[in-house]
Amino acid sequence: MNWLVNTLTSSIGKKLMMAVTGLCFCGFLAVHLIGNLTIYGGKEMFLGYVEHLHALGVLITLAEFGLIALALIHIITGLTLYLQNLKARPIRYNTYKSAGGRTIGSATMPYTGILIILFVLLHLLTFRFVDKTNTNDFQILVTTFSQFGSVLIYIVAVIIAAIHVSHGLWSGFQTLGLSHPKYMPIIMGLSVVFAVIVGVGFGFIPIYVSLIA
Ligand code: HEM
């Protein structure tokens, strides 16, 4: 058991945990986006999707606890690594430097990460932890995105999420050992494609809903 604790608290262990939890979040984003696309099928289709989701009962509760655990590990480990790098400033550049060099994504990871946490808290307060006795998810969407400020916040937030993912995804694969010079450009390219899909896919929803509201 000691070896497990030692591995997980070592620098590489923390990076591994960041990679695994980050990749799980990318999976969540993909599933969440696919589900949200039902909005384009209209109110009934979107509410049907939400109903199906809630009908999963205990499975969805388990998934939610899983998400909370992943978030806590990702955030605490990320902050620890960030503070460690700050302390070791002279070697900071070397520890951050990666096969792809510095990009806007890699240079801003801690800041985009913190902004994503703030967005997710706001998002959960709007859509998840809200009394739905006299309303439903579609109505909340329409009410939220009939306000220009909310549309703007969501668009900025998903662009920030896309920037975070554009670096995080390939960097996670690299940490897990997928860093062959031949395949790295492909993995980096696919990560950027995924980030664009996340940005455009999520970002267009508030615009669309504001137009039909
Ligand atoms: C336009 C974009 C988005 C829309 C319309 C949207 C919509 C929703 C809705 C309706 C729910 C509540 C589902 C329920 O009733 O249980 C939800 C939950 C959630 N969303 Fe989003 N979402 C968007 C973007 C995002 C983004 C970018 C993230 C992450 C960065 C995110 C993270 C979450 C999380 C963590 C939950 C809670 C999941 C759960 O409790 O099962 N969402 N979203």
Residues whose N, C-alpha, C, O or C-beta is under 5 A from the ligand:
A	BS01	HEM	N36 E64 F127 R128 D137 A161 F202 I205 P206
